[in-house]
């Protein structure tokens, strides 16, 4: 995933959290917000992986896996929206044991529920 497709500013995260909508599953929460200023632009992703997920090594591994899974799903993601994908405690172990395909399926399921 390229840098231009990432949310990095606190202001952007706050906008998605406050003005957007959300859906959740056992391991993930997806927040999204439609950008009015760039309705046809590429979707942007921010990741939130709290300390409760695990050690720094585990959190960084989860972030890498989430970015990789998101990259696989990019062609099917609607344009002009900002997303924040928040990991819940307990995600590190199944993500590691079940692999990237499982994570792609989990994120795909959440994205389907997020569509209008």
N, C-alpha and C positions, 0 to 999 in steps of 0.2 A: 504494500500500500504506500503510495507516494505521500510526501508531506502535505501537498496541497489538498489531499483528501482527509486530513486529520484536523480535529478540533484541538487547540492547544491553549487558548486563552480562557482564563477563569470566567470572563464575561460571557463567552460563548456557551460554556457549560451551564452557567446560571440561567441564561435565556432558555436553553432546552429544558432545564428542570422546572422553571417557573411557568413558562408559557406553552410548553409542549404537553404531550400525552404519553402514557406509558402502558406497557403490558409486561407480564412477568411469567416466569416458569420456576421450576424448583431451583435452578442454578443461575439464572440470568434475569436481569431486568433491562428492558429496552425502552429508552425515552426517545421521542422524536419530535421535531418541530419543523414546519414548512417555512423556508426562507422566502420572504416576499421580494427581496431585492435581487435574488438570483434564482428565479423559479426553474430555469433550465440547466443550472450548474450541476456539477458532479456532486453526489452525496458525500458528506463529511462525517467522520466517525471520531468520537472521543471514547476513551476507555477509563473506567473507574474500577480499580481492583484494590479493595481495602485490605488493611493488615490482617483482618480476621480470616482472609483466604489462606494465609500461610506466611512463611518466611520471605525475605526479599527475593531469594532464588526462585521460590515457587511462584510468587507474584509475577516476576519477570517472565517466567516460562508460560504462565497463563496468558499474559499480554501478547507474547509472540504467537501463541496458538490462536488466540482470538483474531489478531490481525491477519494471520494466514487464512483462517476460515472466512473472514470478511472479504478478503481479496478474491476467493473462489466464488463468492456470491455477488460480487460487484455488478456483473451484467444484468442481474435480475432486480437490483435495488432501484426504486424510483428516484429520479433526479430531483434536485432542488430542496433537499431536506438535510437537516443536521440530526445526527443520532448520537446518543450516549449509551454505551453498552456497559452495564454495571454487573460485576461478578458477585455472586453471593458466596458466603462461607460454604466450603465443601466442594467447590468446583475443581480445585487443583487435582485431587486424586482421580475422579472419573475422567477428566480431560487427559490426564497422563496415561491411564490404563486403556481407555476406549479409543483414544486417538483423534486425529483431525476430522475424519469422516463423521464421527459422532457429534463433534462440535459444530460442524457445518450443518448437520441435520437439526440440531438444537436451535441454532441461530435462524435457520430457514423457517422453522416452525413458528418462532416468535415473530419473524418478519411477516409471515402470512397472516397472523392474528392482528398485526399492526396496520394492514392495508384497509382502506375504507370500503 
